[in-house]
Amino acid sequence: VYLAAGIKESLQELPVVAVTRINDPLLAEKILADGHADLITMNRATICDPEMTIKAREGRLDDIRTCIACNQGCLDRVLKALPIRCLQNAAAGRERELEMGTLRLAPQKKRVLVGGGGPAGMEAARVAAERGHRVSLYEKEAELGGQARIAARVPRREELGGITRFLSAQLRRLGVELHLGVEATVELILQETADAVIVATGSVPTWPALPGLDREQVFLVEDVLLGRAKVGERVVVVDDGEGHWKGCGVAEMLADQGRQVEILTPLLHVGQPLEETSLEHFYHRVRALGVVFTPMRVLKGMAGETVRTMDVYSREEIEIEGVDTVVLSRGREASNALYRSLKGKVRELHWAGDCVAPRKAMDAIREGHLVGRAV
């Protein structure tokens, strides 16, 4: 905006457009009111919510699905010559079948029970309720959001909290019955006698069967982000490459707190799965913080304050001395016991998200959306 304002001051006879990260109509209006620009361009914002201008005109600001600038479905896919998608908007790129005007009221109103309040469960509940079903959602944690809620604790990824804010507000607007702190069990679901059950119980982190990892100084990334870990001064973050921002984000967070951090990965370089538009900025920040990058190395175990590692290609074993804390960023395992236990016991059974297979939030929301249309 400051660039647009400078250009406008110099070229007063020409209209000037302000662009980039303007995702809120109130912000857009203020830029215009302050005279910084004549027009506003909102690209990613209107991919995320094509109805934004309609909602703003009608005063429904809380109903706007705000872009979180993750770039996962839009800009980074464009750079790879792939069709545009959106992490939050399952209809992006599939407008003809899923966008405005395609969601119809269900011919038969059902009692729908959703087990799990992460992105998949919330989106499934939202869409089912939009179609006129009576929906109840059970979430074993005290808050909605699942992994999205935890991911929003990663530095500079706070906007991921917008996923939970939008969906939880929509569920309350639509009158979805929310049962927080209550786990959806087989017994509870059978007692409720719902017409349709959607299982969205997510996934759980795996723990490597390696010597020395049962020690008190070894934690999962989730423990660190939720404040459950007592982290020392010399930290090794072991990122298996499947966690996307988890390992890299926690490494940056700990280094920002003044800790000595080394990040270990079996991949060819640290942060290999990150979006192209984010990777360079991440490298600038963490290298300036002194984070040590150790690629092409796997964890073999721990003994005392020594972390044992092995080169992926040469098989050479290398030790890292004087380590206070090891933080594990691991792949996850589908939590699908509830779905399997309900097979053949309920009238209509669906599943969505990580309980099908652990992936990203974009996959979870897309599946939740499609399941919400299917019930």
N, C-alpha and C positions, 0 to 999 in steps of 0.2 A: 504494500500500500504506500509506503514512503517513496518508493520509486515512481509509482503512478502520480503521486502528489507533486514530486519534483518536475516530472515531465509536463504535467498540467500547468504548473506555474510558468514554465518556459514557453509552452505552446498553447496559449490561451484560446487561439482561434480554432483548435482542433479538439474533437472529443477524445477523451482518454479513458481506457478500460483498466480497472484494477482486477488482478487475478492471483490465484494460488492460496489455498487453505482458507478460503472464505466459505464456510459451511453452514452459516447461520443467517437467516434473513434479517435479524436484528442488527448483526454486525454489518451486513451489506447496506442496510438503511443508514446506519451511522456514518459509514464511509462516504456515502453520497451527501448526507446532511452536513458533514464537516467540509465538504468541497474538495475532497482528495481525489475524486474521480467522477466521471460522468456516467459511466456504465460499470456493471459488475459481471464478471464471468464466473460461473459456478459449475465446473465440469463434473468432478468426482462427486460433489454434493448432490447433483441431480441424477447421477447414476444410482447413488445410494437411495434416494427418494425422489422419483420423477414427479410426485405430487406435492413437492415442497411449496411451490408458489401458490398452489390452490389452498393448501393448509394454512399458509401464512396469511393469504387474503381473507380467509374465514376466521382467523384468530385462533386456529388450532395448533399453536406452537409446540405443545407437549406431544402432539401426534407425529411430529417430524422425526424421521429416522436420520439421525445426524451422521455424516461421514466421519470415520475415525482415522482416515489417512493411512490405512495399513498398506495400501497399494497392491495387496495380494491378488485381487481379482481384476484390477483395471490396468494401471500403468505398467506393472511388471509383466503382465500377460501381453500387453501391446509390444513391449520390447522383445518378446519371444515370438511375435507374430501369431499369437493365440487369440481367440475370441474374448471379448471383454466379459467379465463376470463381476460380482460384488460379494464380499464376505457376508454382509448383512442382508442384501436384497437378492433373494433366490431367483427373482424374475429377470434380473439383468442378463441380457443376451438371449433370453427366452420369453420376450415380451408378448409374442403372439399367443402363447399358451398360458402364461402365468401372470401377466401384468394387469393394469387397471381394467376393471370390467369383466375379468375372466373368472373371478371368485364368486360362485353362486351359492345361495342358501341351499342347504342339504334338503332333499325331498323328504327325508325322514329324520326327525330330531332324535338324537341319541344321548345317552349318558356316557360320557367319555372320561376315562381315568388315565392320567399321565403319571408315570413313575420316573421321576428325575427332573430337576429344575435347572439343568445346564442349557446351553444354546439350543440343542436339538429339542429337548423337552418343552422349553418355553415357546419356541417357534411353532411346534406342533400344536400346543395348547392354544396359542393365539389364532392360528388359522382355523382350527376346529371350532373355536368360539365365534370367529367371524362368520362361519357358515351356519351358525344358529344352534350348535350343540351345547348341551350343558356339560361343562368341563370342570374336573377337579384335578389339581396337580399336587403331588406329594414329593417333597424334597427332604432328605434326611438331615441336611445341614440347616443351620438357622437362617441362612441367606440364600437367595437365588443366585445363579450365575455359573456354578460349576467351575471348570478350569478357566473360563473367561474372567471370572472374578479374581482368581489367583494371578493370571497373566497380567492383569492391570496393575499389579504391584511392581512389575519390572520397570526400572527407570526408563523414561521417555516412551513408555507403552501405556501410560495411564489412560489414554483415550479409548483403550479397549473396554474400559468400564462403560462406555456408551452402549455396548451390546446389551448389557444387563439393564441399564437404565431405561432404554427404549422398550425392551420386551416386558420387563416387569410393570412398567406404567401401562402398557397395552393390556396386559392380563387383568390388571385391576379395573381399567376402563370397561373391559368386556365382561366383568363379573365372574371371572374364573375363580373357583374356590381354591385358595392357597393353603396348604397344610405344611408349614415349615417346621423343621425339626422332627418330622415324622417320616420314617422310611416306608416305602411301598413294599410290603412283603406279600408272599403268596396268600397268607391267611387274610390279611387286610383286603386285598383285591377281591378275593372270592366272597368275602363278607359284603362288599359294596355292590356286588352283582351289576357291574357296569355292562353296557351294550358293547363297548369297544375299549380295549386297553392298549395304550402306547407305552412301550418300555424304552426309556432313554437314560439308562443307568450309567452311561459313560464308561470310563476305563480307570485302571489303577496302575501306578508305577511298578515296574519290575525291580527286583533287587538281585545283583549278581552274586553267584555262588563262588566267591573268591576268598582266600585266606585273609584274615585280619579285618574284614569289613564289618564285623559285629562290634567294633569298638565304639566308644562314646563320641569320638571325634569325626564320625562319618555320618553325613546327612544327605537327604534328598533335597533337590532344588525347592520343592514345595515346602519343606520344613523351614528353609531359610526365608522364603518369601512370606510365610505366615508367622514369622517371628518365633518359631518353636526350636530354633537351633542356637547353640552357644558357639559362635564362630571365633576361632583364634586369629592371630595376626598373619600367619603364613598359610595360605590356602591354595589347594590344588582343586580346580573345577574340572571334573571329568565329563566331557560332553560327547555322547555317543553319536551326535549328529542328527538324531531323530526328533530332538526337542525344539527345533526351530530357534526361537529367541530365548528359550529358557536358560540354557547354559551360558550363552553369551551375555544375556541380560543380567544374570546374577553375578557373573564375573565382573562386569562393569560396575554394578552396584557395590560390591565388596571393595573394589579398587577405589571407588569414589569415597568410601568410608575410611580410606587410608591404609587398607590392608595390602600386603604383598600377595599378588595373585598370579597363578600360572594356569593356563587353560590347555587341557590335554584333549586331543580328538584323534580318532582313527582316520578322519577324512584328509584329503590332500591339503586343505587349508582350513583354518579356524573360521567358523561362520559360513561354511560352504552352502547350507540350505537357505540362507537369508536372501531377501529380495535384493536385486541389483541396485535399486534406488536407495537402499539403506546401508549396504555393506561398506561402502567407502566411508560414510560418515561414522559408522561404528568403529572402523579401523582407526580413523583420526583420533577419536575420543579415547579409546582404550590404550592405544600405543602411547599417547601423551601421559596417561596415568601409570605407565610402566608395566602393564600386564604382559607377561611372557607367553608367547604363542608356541605350543609344542604340538605340531600336527603329525599325522601318520604314526601315532603311538597309542597303544591300548593299555588299560590297567590290568595288572596281573595280581595285585594284592597289596597288603600293607603290613608292616611289622614295626611296632613302636612309632617313631616319627619318620619312618622311611617308606616312601611309596615306590612299589616295584612296577615298572612298565616294560613294554616290549615294542620295538619298531615293527610296524605292520609288514614291511617288505624284507628287511634284512634278518628279522627275528632276533636281533641283538637285544639283550635285556639291559635296561638302564634304570638306575635308582635315583630318586629325588629325595634328598635329605632335609631334615629339619622342618617337616610339615606338621602344623598344628591341627589342620582341619581338611577333610576331603568332602567335596560337595558333588553329588552324583546327579547328572542330568540324563535320565534314562528314557528309553522307549516305554510304551505303556501296553497293557494287556486288557483286552475287552472284558468288561464286567457284565457278563450275559447270563448269569445263573438264574436270575428272575425270569427272563424271557424263556429260557429252556424249561423251567419248572412250570410255566403257565401253558405250555403247548398242550392243546387238547382239553384244557380246563375252562377256557373262557370262549365266549361266542365269536369274538373278533379280536385278533392279536396282531399288533404291528411292533416294529422296532426301528430306531433311528439313531444316528450319531455314533459315538465311539464304542457303544456296546455291540454294534455290528462289526466295526473294525476301527481301531484308533487312527485318527487322521487330524485334519485341521478344522477350525471353527467354520470355515466356509462350507466344508462338506457336511458338517453336522446341521447347520442351519438349512441347507438345501434339502437334506433328507427329512428334517423335521417339517419343512414346508410341504413337501410332497405327501408325507404321511397325513398331515392335517387336512389336506384336500381329499385323501383317499377314504377317510373314515365316514 
